[in-house]
Amino acid sequence: MKYIRNYRKSFQLVIFCRQASYSSVSVVRNQNEIFDNELARQTSDIGRIEKITVNVHEKIKNETFSMNKHLSTPFNVAQHISKWMVEKSALALVDNSKVWDMHKPLEDDCSLRFLSFTDEDPHHVNKAFWRTCSFVLGAVIQNAFNDSIKVLLHSFPSPQITSGSFVHDAMVSLDDWKPSSDELRCLSADMLKLSLKELPIERLTVKEQLAQEIFAENKFKLQQIPDISKNSGGKVTLYRVGSHIDISKGPMISNTSLIGRCSVTSVHSIETDNGKLYRFQGIALPKGLLLNHFAYKILEDRSTKLNTKDYGSTKKQAMV
């Protein structure tokens, strides 16, 4: 029996894709309504618009822009510079010390430098890329299975590039499921489709109570939120890609278009303090980074091995 939507076999499309159940659609719709309403409320609470000075430092030249406090983002600044700057920038560095999401509003006068995969030291960008791939993999998992199968996303460990794979853990109502190579290809294709949609990665920080309202149908998130809030001054940071919302301290890259070649390579059954979960693992390259088939196959093979990052300690994962 095949459990993945749009399952392909022997180059013939066997259609398992159905309309998502009313309950799952209503949960996602409710989550996004709460997210949108809170975003609108925070924007309206800004009140009188104040101007800030943003000094952009780039190799070619330095520029100064007058932007709107608590409204304008590094992405907006990049739009004033060039389309090329918008497309290549994954993160920003504020005042030479704070790594900043491209869609996070700027809070005061500051210096700004855009970070990309081609920087001499792309450490921060690489970590954000790995974290974002885990986040996007969660969106894939959430929507991949037939409606008869219950899926609850748990969390993903903090990015560790040397581990060889990005990871997302989830509860799936299947006993001893071992995905076929065709099912893994379907998951990979779904992730690639998300990258091709060029979706922005949105960020929103909310109070604990609102986070609990958004994740009211996910027992794992409800367990995690109090500890996250306690360690973050009573706040919880959310990210959204398309209609998929999850918790992470970030930062994440600006857009799914920065994800290039990607593969979901393995799924492992793991025992945790929350019971049995499935650990989904994958590998990806930033857009524009090319590897020949042989080199990429080596990375794929390595990524199939069980990633033991925070293995069994699901409380730690909730803090990433």
Sequence and secondary structure as in RCSB ss.txt:
>XXXX:A:sequence
MKYIRNYRKSFQLVIFCRQASYSSVSVVRNQNEIFDNELARQTSDIGRIEKITVNVHEKIKNETFSMNKHLSTPF
NVAQHISKWMVEKSALALVDNSKVWDMHKPLEDDCSLRFLSFTDEDPHHVNKAFWRTCSFVLGAVIQNAFNDSIK
VLLHSFPSPQITSGSFVHDAMVSLDDWKPSSDELRCLSADMLKLSLKELPIERLTVKEQLAQEIFAENKFKLQQI
PDISKNSGGKVTLYRVGSHIDISKGPMISNTSLIGRCSVTSVHSIETDNGKLYRFQGIALPKGLLLNHFAYKILE
DRSTKLNTKDYGSTKKQAMV
>XXXX:A:secstr
   BTT EETTEE        HHHHHHHHHHHHHHHHHHHHHHHTT S  EEEEEEE SS EEEEEEETTT  HH
HHHHHH HHHHHH  EEEETTTEEE TTS   SSEEEEEE TTSS  HHHHHHHHHHHHHHHHHHHHHHB TTS 
EEEEE     GGGSSEEEEEEES SS    HHHHHHHHHHHHHHHHTT B EEEEEEHHHHHHHTTT HHHHHHH
HHHHHTTTTEEEEEEETTEEEE      SBGGGEEEEEEEEEEEEEETTEEEEEEEEEEEETT    HHHHHHHH
HHHTS   TTTT HHHHTT 
